[in-house]
Each structure stands twice: as structure tokens, then as C-alpha cells.
Amino acid sequence: MKQDATSNTYYETTNLLLSEYYSRTLAYLLIAATVATGCYLKHFNNNTLIWLIPFALLYPHFVKLLIEHFKDPAGAAQQQSFRFIDAALMGGFTALVGFSLIPSLLAALIVVFSALIHGGIKALLAGCLAFISTALALWFFLQPPLMLQTPLLISTAAFAAAALYFCYMAYYVYFQGMLLSKAKEQVKREQAKAVHLAHSLAKYLSPQVWESIFSGKRGVKLEAQRKKLTVFFSDIKGFTELSEELEAEALTDVLNTYLNEMSKIALKYGGTIDKFIGDSVMIFFGDPSTHGAKKDALAAVSMAIEMRKHMKVLRQHWRTQGIDKPLEIRMGINTGYCTVGNFGAETRMDYTIIGREVNLASRLESAADANEILISTETYSLVKDVVMGRDKGQIQVKGFTRPIQIFQVVDYRRDLGETRSFVEHELSGFSMYMDTNNIQSYDKERIIEALNQAAEHLRDKII
């Protein structure tokens, strides 16, 4: 890539140098053609102006050699200086030919056109200033005779030389436009490739981490900070036994389906997915962005409740695939100060969290029963006004000297009792889960009809 960039730079520099050389040569051809024709017709004083012919023919080559001698042949300031000198010389030419109308107008047009093509408005103003001031100063000091009328042959020669210049500059502008179009297409292809690569790499990172890195909010370097986070761990109880019964392909499909569905729920609640370890999932809330410790904890618990409910849907899906073994999720949640950031080596980093509170969340998950969510006292104190928890007393946790008070998440307080929004029941050959909060009004009648059909079919069935 570096070699290609160097080659492109060299090509662009050479192309710019040649275009400047050709355009300058054709511009000065106007001077040579005008003076040569005027001397031939004895319209100008031969002894006074004939020296302009070799000067006009040799000067562009001299400038080219001078530019090539410099270290930076494409330097903007250097090129602008020579264009300023060109404008001044054109102004001197118009004064020496007595402001002959046609050659003078064509010389002025060349100065204006060259300035606009290569330098813009500032170059135009500078060129016009150099052209006019030099013409007036030279005429004032030399007092050449005014020859405003231009003979036809001189006008023809001047027009022919100017036409060559303008034709070349038109081709140059067209050629530069083609190069610009190709460059734009190349940039678009590179951008599309970069976007595709970025989205591919994003799948190896949590979306929040990926966004913070690519937006420039977070640097890719070894660093960490202390933050109050809510940490979530989960795994599938019975997955090890299931792995011994299923073929590798079927097991892979079950695991990927489970992790994909759980990831969608995690992202829905704003969780940062740290890692997958087999059937285990580690998620944390509060970094890279946070809504405050209370809302982060509530989001984590809400996510766990929805995951537990969604497992019923997944179990029904797996039954249709011949997997009758009930797979239950168990979860542990804890809130506390953790160290979060990039850990590892300069060549291979892992954005993760470490600390005592992370270990406690993992231990709570290990201590949970099937279909159970265990949370610490710290987490429960933040969500107890929204979530109902059952006191499960204290347990001794490995790595902690003192017993840990834990709570079992029952459900949202609003969903308990007569006003609860969900109905669920599961038996052999029957599974139902309904959450009225997620049912749209236009689906209500269809659901009632499906339930009635199921009830009639069950009544008519002789068991």
C-alpha cells in the first residue's frame, strides 16, 4: 500500500510538472508568433522586439529545468511564484507591442484562464495585478508607440497560438476531471471495503465497545478505570449432559440459537456482552455508557427476567427438533465497583472487567437452581421498588470469607397477583406462555381463536 501511494504521488507530481511545462510553452508561443509575424510585416521595430522570439521559445524550457532542480517540484508556493512571473511577462509583452488589441486581449485571457485553472480567485487577483502593473510600468518608462490596430495576419497568428493553448488547457481540464472521477470511484470502493471490514470486525466486539472505538471516544491502548457496574452471568443447566447425547452439528445449532436469542435480549436492554464461554454468557451494564447505577441494575434484572421467559419459547422450538430434554437457564447478578478496560498485550487486547464483584456474580450464577435468578443485596436494594425478590438468606461463597446475603428474583411487582400480565403453563405435550403486555390489539382475536381451537381439539381427543 505504501509503495502504491508513493507511485501515485510520483505520477501526480510528474503529470503536474508536464502540464505546467506544456501550458507555459504554448502560452509563450503567442508571444513568439505575434512578434515574428509583426517583424515579418515590419509592423514592429525589428531591432527592438526581435529578441522576444528566442526568449519566448527558450524561457519555458529554462523554467522546467529550474523547477526540476528544486527538491519539491510540485510545491504550491513555487508554482504560484512562476505563474506570477508569467503574468508579469505577459503584461510586459502587451506594453512592448504597443497594446496591440488582439495580442493584448489574448495575453490577458491566458493570464486569467491560467490563474483560474491552477490557483483560483487569489491567483487571479495576483495575476491581474502583476499583468496590469508591469504593462503600465514598462510603458511609462519605455514609452513605446501605441499600435492599437492589429493587422489581419498578426491577429491570425496570435489566434492560432492562443487556440493551441486553450485546446490543450481544455484537454488538461478534461483529463483532470477523468482522474478525479477515477479517484472518487477508488475512494468509494475503499470506503465500502472499510465499512464491510469494520462491520465484520464489529461481530467480535460488543456494539457499544465497537461504536466507542470507531467514533474516537475510546483509544485502543492498555488502560482501565474503576466504575460501578452491574454484572450478569448465566449458563444452561443440563447442557453438559445434552452435549453427550447430541451430534456436534445439532449441538452447535442449539447453542448458536440460544446465544443469538440471548444476545438480542441483552442488546435490547443496553447490556455490553463481554464474552461467551461455551453455554455461559457474561454481560455487564454501566460501560461504555451508563444511565446511573439504579437504571443499570434494573436493566440487568429486566434482561434476566425476559431471558427466563424466552427460554420457554426456545424449549418449544427445540421440542419440534426432537430435543425433549428440558434446558433451563440459571443466572446470577451483582452490582459493585469493578475495573473495566483493555487488558492483555499491545498486539492482542480484550475489553473486559475484573474484580471481586465480577467473581461474586459468577458465584451467584453457579449457586442458582434451574430457572432461577439470584441477585446480591446491593443489586436488590437498587431494584426492589420495581422487582419482587424472595429472601434466600445467606450462603457461603468460595473466595469470600463472610456469608453473602442473596435474593431470588420472582418477577415485576406489577405482574404479580390479579394484575399480572403473563400466563404460563408447561406439561408433557403442552406448553403455553402468554404476555399480554406484548400482544398487539389486532392479534388479540386470532389468539383467542387459536386457544378455542386447541381447547375443542383437547375435549374431543380420547386419551
C-alpha positions in Angstrom: 0.0 0.0 0.0 2.8 2.4 0.9 4.6 1.6 -2.4 1.3 2.2 -4.3 0.8 5.6 -2.6 4.4 6.6 -3.4 3.9 5.6 -7.1 0.7 7.6 -7.3 2.3 10.6 -5.7 5.2 10.4 -8.2 2.8 10.1 -11.1 0.7 13.0 -10.0 3.9 15.2 -9.5 5.2 14.3 -12.9 1.8 14.9 -14.5 1.5 18.3 -12.9 5.1 19.3 -13.9 4.5 18.3 -17.5 1.1 20.1 -17.7 2.7 23.2 -16.4 5.5 22.9 -18.9 3.2 22.3 -21.9 0.8 25.1 -21.0 3.6 27.6 -20.4 5.3 26.6 -23.7 2.0 27.2 -25.6 1.3 30.4 -23.8 4.7 31.8 -24.7 4.2 30.6 -28.3 1.7 33.5 -28.5 4.5 36.0 -27.9 6.8 34.3 -30.4 4.1 34.1 -33.1 2.9 37.6 -32.6 6.4 39.2 -32.7 7.6 37.0 -35.6 4.6 37.9 -37.7 4.8 41.6 -36.7 8.5 41.7 -37.6 7.8 40.0 -40.9 5.2 42.6 -41.8 7.5 45.3 -40.4 4.6 46.3 -38.1 7.1 46.2 -35.1 10.6 47.6 -34.9 12.7 44.6 -35.8 15.7 45.7 -33.8 13.7 46.4 -30.7 11.4 43.3 -30.4 13.1 40.5 -32.3 14.8 39.3 -29.1 11.4 38.4 -27.7 11.2 35.4 -30.2 14.1 33.4 -28.8 13.2 34.5 -25.2 9.6 33.2 -25.6 10.8 29.9 -27.1 13.5 29.2 -24.6 12.1 30.6 -21.3 9.6 27.7 -20.7 12.4 25.1 -21.0 14.6 27.2 -18.6 11.7 27.2 -16.1 11.3 23.5 -16.4 15.0 22.9 -15.7 14.9 25.3 -12.8 11.8 23.5 -11.3 13.4 20.1 -11.7 16.4 21.3 -9.9 14.3 22.0 -6.8 13.5 19.3 -4.2 9.8 19.9 -4.3 8.8 20.2 -8.0 5.1 20.3 -7.1 5.3 22.9 -4.3 2.3 25.2 -4.4 4.2 28.3 -3.4 6.9 27.6 -6.0 4.4 27.1 -8.8 2.5 30.2 -7.8 5.6 32.3 -7.9 6.3 31.2 -11.5 2.7 31.9 -12.5 3.1 35.4 -11.1 6.2 35.9 -13.1 4.4 34.6 -16.2 1.6 37.2 -15.7 4.2 40.0 -15.3 6.0 38.9 -18.5 2.7 38.8 -20.4 2.0 42.3 -19.2 5.4 43.4 -20.4 4.7 41.9 -23.8 1.5 43.8 -24.2 3.3 47.1 -23.4 6.2 46.3 -25.8 3.7 45.6 -28.7 2.1 49.0 -28.0 -1.1 47.5 -26.5 -2.0 45.9 -29.9 -5.6 45.0 -29.3 -5.8 41.3 -30.4 -2.5 40.1 -28.9 -3.0 42.1 -25.7 -6.6 40.7 -25.2 -5.4 37.1 -25.8 -2.4 37.5 -23.5 -4.8 38.8 -20.8 -7.2 35.9 -21.4 -4.3 33.4 -21.0 -3.3 35.0 -17.7 -6.9 34.9 -16.4 -7.6 31.4 -17.6 -4.3 30.0 -16.2 -4.9 31.7 -12.8 -8.4 30.3 -12.5 -7.4 26.8 -13.6 -4.4 26.5 -11.3 -4.9 28.9 -8.4 -8.5 30.2 -8.0 -9.6 33.7 -7.1 -6.5 34.7 -5.1 -4.2 33.6 -8.0 -6.5 35.6 -10.4 -6.2 38.8 -8.4 -2.4 38.4 -8.1 -2.0 37.6 -11.8 -4.1 40.6 -12.9 -2.2 42.8 -10.6 1.1 41.6 -12.0 -0.1 41.8 -15.6 -1.5 45.4 -15.3 1.2 46.9 -13.1 4.0 45.5 -15.3 2.3 46.7 -18.5 1.7 50.2 -17.2 5.2 50.5 -15.6 7.0 49.3 -18.7 5.0 51.5 -21.0 5.6 54.5 -18.6 9.4 54.0 -18.6 10.0 53.0 -22.2 7.2 55.0 -23.9 6.8 52.6 -26.8 4.5 53.8 -29.6 0.8 52.8 -29.3 -0.3 50.4 -32.0 -3.9 49.6 -31.1 -4.8 48.4 -34.5 -3.7 44.8 -35.3 -3.1 43.7 -38.9 -5.1 40.6 -40.0 -2.0 38.3 -40.4 -0.8 39.2 -36.8 -4.3 38.6 -35.4 -4.4 35.2 -37.2 -1.0 34.2 -35.9 -2.0 35.3 -32.4 -5.4 33.5 -32.5 -3.7 30.3 -33.8 -1.2 30.3 -31.0 -3.9 31.1 -28.4 -6.2 28.4 -29.8 -3.4 25.8 -29.3 -3.1 26.9 -25.7 -6.8 26.9 -24.9 -7.3 23.5 -26.7 -4.5 22.0 -24.6 -5.9 23.5 -21.4 -9.4 22.2 -22.2 -7.9 18.7 -22.7 -6.0 19.1 -19.4 -9.2 20.1 -17.5 -11.0 17.1 -19.1 -8.1 14.8 -18.2 -8.0 16.1 -14.6 -11.8 15.5 -14.4 -11.4 11.9 -15.6 -8.6 11.4 -13.0 -10.9 12.9 -10.3 -13.8 10.6 -11.3 -11.5 7.6 -11.1 -10.1 8.8 -7.7 -13.7 9.2 -6.4 -14.6 5.7 -7.5 -11.5 4.4 -5.9 -12.3 6.2 -2.7 -15.9 4.8 -2.7 -14.5 1.3 -3.2 -12.1 1.7 -0.4 -14.8 3.2 1.9 -17.1 0.3 1.1 -14.3 -2.2 1.8 -13.5 -0.4 5.0 -17.2 -0.4 6.1 -17.5 -4.1 5.3 -14.4 -4.9 7.2 -15.5 -2.7 10.1 -18.9 -4.5 10.3 -17.2 -7.8 10.1 -14.8 -7.0 12.9 -17.7 -5.5 14.9 -19.1 -9.0 15.3 -16.1 -9.8 17.5 -16.9 -6.9 19.8 -19.9 -5.7 21.8 -21.7 -3.0 19.7 -21.2 -0.4 22.4 -17.4 -1.0 22.5 -17.2 -1.1 18.7 -19.0 2.2 18.5 -16.9 4.0 21.1 -13.7 2.9 19.4 -14.7 3.8 15.8 -16.2 7.1 17.0 -12.9 8.0 18.6 -14.3 8.2 22.1 -12.1 5.4 23.3 -8.5 4.7 22.4 -7.1 1.3 21.6 -4.5 1.1 24.3 -3.9 -0.8 27.5 -5.8 1.2 30.1 -8.5 0.6 32.7 -10.7 2.5 35.2 -12.9 1.9 38.2 -16.7 2.0 37.6 -19.8 0.9 39.4 -21.2 -1.8 37.2 -23.9 -4.4 37.3 -22.5 -7.8 36.2 -24.6 -10.7 34.8 -23.6 -14.4 34.4 -25.8 -17.2 33.0 -25.5 -20.7 31.7 -27.7 -23.6 30.8 -28.3 -26.3 33.4 -28.0 -29.7 31.8 -26.1 -28.5 28.8 -23.1 -30.8 29.6 -25.4 -33.9 29.6 -27.1 -32.7 26.4 -23.7 -32.4 24.7 -23.1 -36.1 25.3 -26.4 -37.1 23.6 -26.4 -34.8 20.5 -24.2 -34.9 17.5 -21.8 -32.0 17.2 -23.8 -30.3 14.4 -27.1 -30.4 16.3 -25.4 -29.2 19.5 -23.9 -26.3 17.6 -27.3 -25.3 16.2 -28.8 -25.4 19.7 -26.0 -23.4 21.2 -26.0 -20.8 18.4 -29.7 -20.4 18.6 -29.6 -19.9 22.3 -26.7 -17.4 22.2 -28.3 -15.5 19.4 -31.6 -15.1 21.1 -30.0 -14.1 24.4 -27.7 -11.6 22.7 -30.8 -9.9 21.1 -32.3 -9.5 24.5 -29.1 -8.2 26.0 -28.7 -5.6 23.3 -32.4 -4.6 23.8 -31.6 -3.6 27.4 -28.3 -2.0 26.6 -26.0 -4.6 28.0 -22.4 -4.9 27.0 -21.7 -8.5 26.0 -18.3 -9.4 27.4 -17.8 -12.9 26.3 -19.3 -16.4 25.6 -17.7 -19.4 27.2 -19.5 -22.4 25.9 -23.1 -22.0 27.0 -22.1 -19.4 29.6 -22.7 -15.7 28.9 -21.1 -12.7 30.7 -22.7 -9.3 30.3 -22.3 -6.0 32.2 -24.1 -2.7 32.5 -22.7 0.7 33.1 -19.9 0.9 30.5 -19.1 2.3 27.9 -22.3 4.2 28.6 -24.4 4.4 31.8 -27.8 5.7 32.9 -26.9 5.6 36.5 -26.4 2.7 38.9 -30.1 2.2 39.6 -31.2 2.1 36.0 -28.3 -0.1 35.0 -29.2 -2.6 37.7 -32.8 -2.5 36.7 -31.9 -3.1 33.1 -29.8 -6.1 34.0 -32.6 -7.7 36.1 -35.2 -6.9 33.5 -33.0 -8.6 30.9 -32.7 -11.6 33.1 -36.5 -11.9 33.6 -37.1 -11.7 29.8 -34.3 -14.3 29.2 -36.0 -16.6 31.6 -39.4 -16.1 29.9 -37.9 -16.5 26.5 -36.4 -19.9 27.4 -40.0 -21.3 27.3 -40.2 -20.3 23.7 -36.8 -21.8 22.9 -37.8 -25.1 24.6 -40.9 -25.3 22.5 -38.7 -24.7 19.4 -36.2 -27.4 20.4 -39.0 -29.9 21.0 -40.0 -29.6 17.4 -36.4 -30.6 16.6 -36.7 -33.7 18.7 -34.9 -32.4 21.8 -37.1 -33.4 24.7 -34.6 -32.7 27.5 -35.7 -29.5 29.3 -33.0 -26.9 29.2 -33.2 -24.4 32.0 -31.3 -21.2 32.3 -29.7 -20.1 35.7 -28.5 -16.5 36.3 -26.5 -14.5 38.8 -26.4 -10.7 39.1 -24.2 -8.4 41.3 -23.6 -4.7 41.5 -20.4 -3.1 42.6 -17.2 -1.3 41.7 -15.1 -3.2 39.0 -12.1 -2.4 37.0 -13.0 -2.1 33.3 -10.9 -1.5 30.3 -8.4 -3.1 27.8 -6.4 -5.9 29.3 -3.7 -8.1 27.6 -0.8 -7.2 25.3 -0.2 -4.4 22.8 -0.8 -6.9 20.0 -3.9 -8.6 21.4 -6.3 -6.9 23.8 -9.5 -7.9 25.4 -12.0 -5.3 26.6 -13.4 -6.8 29.8 -13.9 -6.3 33.6 -12.2 -7.8 36.6 -12.6 -7.6 40.3 -14.2 -9.1 43.4 -17.8 -8.1 42.3 -17.3 -9.9 39.0 -16.4 -13.1 40.9 -19.4 -12.7 43.1 -21.8 -12.5 40.2 -20.2 -15.7 38.8 -20.6 -17.5 42.1 -24.3 -16.5 42.3 -24.9 -18.0 38.9 -23.2 -21.2 40.0 -25.4 -21.3 43.1 -28.7 -20.7 41.3 -31.1 -23.5 40.6 -32.7 -24.2 37.2 -34.8 -21.2 36.0 -33.6 -19.1 38.9 -32.2 -15.6 39.1 -30.1 -14.9 42.2 -29.0 -11.3 42.9 -26.9 -9.7 45.6 -28.1 -7.3 48.3 -26.5 -4.4 46.5 -28.5 -5.1 43.3 -31.7 -5.8 45.1 -31.5 -2.6 47.0 -31.5 -0.8 43.7 -34.4 -2.6 42.1 -36.7 -3.7 45.0 -39.2 -0.9 44.3 -39.9 -2.4 40.8 -38.9 -6.1 41.2 -40.2 -8.6 43.8 -37.4 -10.6 45.4 -37.5 -13.5 47.8 -35.0 -13.5 50.7 -33.0 -16.7 50.4 -30.8 -16.0 53.4 -27.0 -16.2 53.4 -24.8 -18.6 51.6 -21.1 -19.3 51.8 -19.4 -18.3 48.6 -16.0 -19.6 47.5 -13.4 -16.9 47.7 -15.4 -14.8 50.2 -14.7 -15.0 54.0 -18.1 -13.8 55.0 -21.5 -15.3 54.1 -23.3 -13.4 51.3 -26.9 -12.3 51.5 -28.8 -13.3 48.4 -32.3 -12.8 46.9 -34.3 -14.7 44.3 -36.0 -12.6 41.6 -39.7 -13.5 41.5 -41.0 -11.1 38.9 -42.0 -7.5 38.4 -44.3 -6.3 41.1 -46.8 -5.1 38.5 -47.1 -8.7 37.2 -47.8 -10.3 40.5 -51.4 -11.1 41.7 -54.5 -10.3 39.7 -52.9 -7.7 37.6 -50.1 -9.8 36.3 -49.6 -9.6 32.5 -48.4 -13.1 31.8 -49.8 -16.6 31.9 -47.6 -19.7 31.6 -48.1 -23.4 32.0 -45.9 -26.3 30.9 -46.7 -30.1 31.0 -45.7 -33.0 28.9 -47.2 -32.4 25.5 -48.3 -28.9 26.4 -46.5 -25.6 26.7 -48.0 -22.1 26.8 -46.6 -18.7 27.6 -48.6 -15.6 27.0 -47.6 -12.0 27.9 -50.5 -9.6 27.4 -48.2 -6.6 27.5 -46.6 -7.7 24.3 -49.8 -8.7 22.4 -51.0 -6.2 19.8 -54.6 -5.3 19.6 -55.0 -6.7 16.1 -53.6 -10.1 17.2 -56.0 -10.5 20.1 -58.9 -12.1 18.2 -56.5 -14.5 16.4 -55.0 -15.7 19.7 -58.5 -16.2 21.3 -59.5 -18.3 18.2 -56.3 -20.4 18.4 -56.9 -21.1 22.1 -60.5 -22.1 21.5 -59.5 -24.4 18.7 -56.9 -26.0 21.0 -59.5 -26.4 23.8 -62.1 -28.0 21.4 -59.5 -30.4 20.0 -58.4 -31.4 23.5 -62.1 -32.1 24.6 -62.7 -34.3 21.5 -59.5 -36.2 22.0 -59.9 -39.6 23.8 -56.8 -40.1 26.0 
